[in-house]
């Protein structure tokens, strides 16, 4: 019997969405989230000292910590789309290997993008590909399951998991400029924006259709 993923739509701040709990028992769901304020989101191990807090306050940008690892991500309403995919233990995408669910989701996103007419899509299925700046800036590196277009990163992905579920957090941009994020980092750690790798973007009209297209692909 086919078991579909439900699409759940919500709006809140980035901090409120990161704090949202997964129901027990977990259900197969895609959470589409609209953020209400800009946020600079730090990985779980990143120090607040990496941030220019005065610059963030002046720009009206919240500073938020997520519970998954990786580098900083800047989320700006209208420029970014954000989904979480909840994979219950035992569902089709589940694997005890931490990379398995991410590659499974990446392949689903690749298929969904292809159905929307996006060409040149690929999925990184190898180990973490680091750069000199990827520990600081998330979108400069490439992790398992992350999606590329034309060889450039399009969809970033991180994961939280328990014994009962995996929560795969993904985002992609309709507009992206590394300089926007770099300007919010502490002066002594800022990388030159032109030293960071290019990021692919997805037209807003196409990105708006991606969650529904993904829901047609994923089966629990």
C-alpha positions as CSV (number, residue, x, y, z in Angstrom):
1,X,0.0,0.0,0.0
2,X,1.4,3.4,-1.0
3,X,2.1,5.7,1.9
4,X,2.4,9.3,0.8
5,X,4.2,12.3,2.4
6,X,1.9,15.0,3.7
7,X,2.8,18.6,2.9
8,X,2.6,20.8,6.0
9,X,2.9,24.6,5.5
10,X,3.8,27.1,8.3
11,X,5.3,30.5,8.9
12,X,7.4,31.7,11.8
13,X,10.8,32.9,12.7
14,X,13.8,30.7,11.9
15,X,14.3,30.1,15.6
16,X,10.8,29.0,16.2
17,X,10.9,26.6,13.3
18,X,14.2,25.1,14.4
19,X,12.7,24.5,17.8
20,X,9.6,22.8,16.4
21,X,9.4,19.2,17.6
22,X,8.8,16.1,15.6
23,X,5.6,14.3,16.7
24,X,6.0,10.9,18.3
25,X,5.5,8.6,16.6
26,X,6.9,10.4,13.6
27,X,4.9,10.6,10.4
28,X,6.2,11.0,6.8
29,X,5.8,14.7,6.2
30,X,7.3,17.6,4.2
31,X,7.4,20.8,6.2
32,X,7.4,23.9,4.0
33,X,8.4,26.9,6.0
34,X,8.1,30.6,5.3
35,X,10.4,32.6,7.5
36,X,9.0,35.9,8.7
37,X,12.4,37.6,9.5
38,X,15.9,37.3,8.1
39,X,18.2,35.0,10.1
40,X,21.8,34.0,10.1
41,X,21.7,30.4,11.2
42,X,24.8,28.9,12.7
43,X,25.7,25.2,12.8
44,X,25.5,23.4,16.2
45,X,29.3,23.7,16.8
46,X,29.9,27.2,15.6
47,X,30.9,29.9,18.1
48,X,28.8,33.1,18.4
49,X,32.1,34.9,18.2
50,X,32.1,34.3,14.4
51,X,29.3,36.8,14.1
52,X,29.3,40.6,13.9
53,X,26.3,41.0,16.2
54,X,26.2,44.8,15.7
55,X,26.0,44.3,11.9
56,X,23.2,41.8,12.4
57,X,21.2,44.1,14.6
58,X,21.6,47.0,12.2
59,X,20.4,44.8,9.3
60,X,17.5,43.4,11.3
61,X,18.9,39.8,11.1
62,X,18.3,37.3,13.8
63,X,21.2,35.1,14.9
64,X,20.0,31.5,15.4
65,X,21.6,28.2,16.2
66,X,20.4,25.0,14.6
67,X,20.9,21.5,16.2
68,X,22.6,20.0,13.1
69,X,26.2,20.6,12.1
70,X,27.8,22.6,9.3
71,X,28.5,26.2,8.5
72,X,26.5,29.4,8.6
73,X,23.5,30.0,6.3
74,X,21.7,33.3,5.6
75,X,18.0,33.0,5.3
76,X,16.1,36.0,3.8
77,X,12.4,36.0,3.2
78,X,11.7,36.0,-0.6
79,X,15.3,34.9,-1.4
80,X,15.2,31.4,0.1
81,X,12.9,28.4,0.3
82,X,13.2,26.0,3.2
83,X,11.7,22.5,3.7
84,X,12.2,19.8,6.3
85,X,11.5,16.1,5.3
86,X,10.6,13.9,8.2
87,X,11.6,10.3,7.6
88,X,10.2,7.8,10.2
89,X,12.3,4.8,11.1
90,X,11.4,1.9,8.8
91,X,10.2,4.2,6.0
92,X,11.6,3.8,2.5
93,X,14.2,6.5,2.9
94,X,15.4,5.4,6.3
95,X,18.9,3.9,6.8
96,X,21.0,3.3,9.9
97,X,23.9,4.9,7.8
98,X,23.5,8.6,8.5
99,X,24.3,9.4,4.8
100,X,21.6,7.1,3.4
101,X,18.5,9.3,4.0
102,X,20.3,12.3,2.6
103,X,21.3,10.6,-0.6
104,X,17.7,9.2,-0.9
105,X,16.2,12.6,-0.5
106,X,18.8,14.1,-3.0
107,X,17.7,11.6,-5.6
108,X,14.1,12.5,-5.0
109,X,14.8,16.2,-5.4
110,X,16.8,15.4,-8.6
111,X,13.8,13.6,-10.0
112,X,11.3,16.3,-8.9
113,X,13.5,19.1,-10.5
114,X,13.7,17.1,-13.7
115,X,9.9,16.8,-13.8
116,X,9.8,20.6,-13.5
117,X,12.1,21.0,-16.5
118,X,15.3,21.8,-14.7
119,X,18.3,20.4,-16.5
120,X,21.9,19.6,-15.5
121,X,20.8,18.3,-12.1
122,X,23.1,16.0,-10.1
123,X,23.4,14.6,-6.6
124,X,26.6,14.4,-4.6
125,X,26.8,10.9,-3.3
126,X,30.3,10.9,-1.9
127,X,31.8,12.0,1.3
128,X,31.9,15.6,2.5
129,X,33.7,17.8,0.1
130,X,35.4,20.6,2.1
131,X,37.0,23.9,1.0
132,X,39.1,26.3,3.1
133,X,35.9,28.2,4.0
134,X,33.2,25.5,4.1
135,X,33.4,25.0,7.9
136,X,32.4,28.7,8.2
137,X,30.0,29.1,5.2
138,X,27.8,26.1,4.6
139,X,27.1,26.7,0.9
140,X,30.8,26.7,0.1
141,X,31.1,22.9,0.8
142,X,29.2,19.9,-0.5
143,X,27.8,17.1,1.6
144,X,26.1,13.8,0.8
145,X,22.8,14.1,-0.8
146,X,23.2,17.8,-1.7
147,X,21.9,18.8,-5.1
148,X,23.8,20.6,-7.9
149,X,22.8,22.3,-11.1
150,X,25.5,22.7,-13.7
151,X,28.1,21.5,-11.2
152,X,27.2,24.3,-8.6
153,X,25.5,23.7,-5.3
154,X,21.7,24.4,-5.5
155,X,20.2,22.6,-2.4
156,X,22.0,22.5,0.9
157,X,21.1,19.8,3.4
158,X,21.6,19.0,7.1
159,X,20.2,16.3,9.3
160,X,18.9,15.7,12.8
161,X,18.0,12.2,13.9
162,X,16.9,10.1,16.7
163,X,16.3,6.3,17.0
164,X,12.8,7.0,15.6
165,X,13.2,9.5,12.8
166,X,15.5,11.6,10.6
167,X,14.7,15.3,10.0
168,X,16.3,16.4,6.8
169,X,16.5,20.2,6.5
170,X,17.0,21.6,3.0
171,X,17.1,25.1,1.5
172,X,17.7,26.7,-1.9
173,X,17.9,30.2,-3.2
174,X,16.1,32.3,-5.9
175,X,18.7,35.0,-5.2
176,X,22.1,34.5,-3.6
177,X,25.2,36.6,-3.0
178,X,27.9,35.4,-0.7
179,X,28.7,39.0,0.2
180,X,25.4,39.3,2.1
181,X,26.4,36.6,4.6
182,X,30.1,37.6,4.8
183,X,29.1,41.2,5.8
184,X,27.5,39.7,8.9
185,X,30.5,37.8,10.1
186,X,33.2,39.0,12.5
187,X,35.8,41.1,10.8
188,X,38.7,38.7,11.7
189,X,37.0,35.6,10.1
190,X,35.4,37.1,7.0
191,X,36.5,35.3,3.8
192,X,36.8,37.4,0.6
193,X,33.4,36.8,-1.1
194,X,35.2,36.1,-4.4
195,X,37.1,33.2,-2.8
196,X,33.8,31.3,-2.2
197,X,32.4,29.0,-4.9
198,X,29.4,29.9,-7.0
199,X,25.9,28.9,-5.9
200,X,23.2,27.9,-8.3
201,X,19.8,29.5,-7.9
202,X,16.3,28.4,-8.8
203,X,13.7,30.8,-10.3
204,X,11.1,31.6,-7.7
205,X,8.2,30.2,-9.8
206,X,10.0,26.9,-10.2
207,X,11.0,26.7,-6.5
208,X,7.4,27.3,-5.4
209,X,6.4,24.2,-7.2
210,X,9.2,22.0,-6.0
211,X,7.7,20.8,-2.6
212,X,4.5,19.6,-4.4
213,X,6.6,17.9,-7.1
214,X,8.8,16.2,-4.4
215,X,5.6,15.0,-2.7
216,X,4.7,13.2,-5.9
217,X,8.0,11.4,-5.9
218,X,8.5,10.4,-2.2
219,X,6.9,7.2,-1.0
220,X,7.3,6.1,2.7
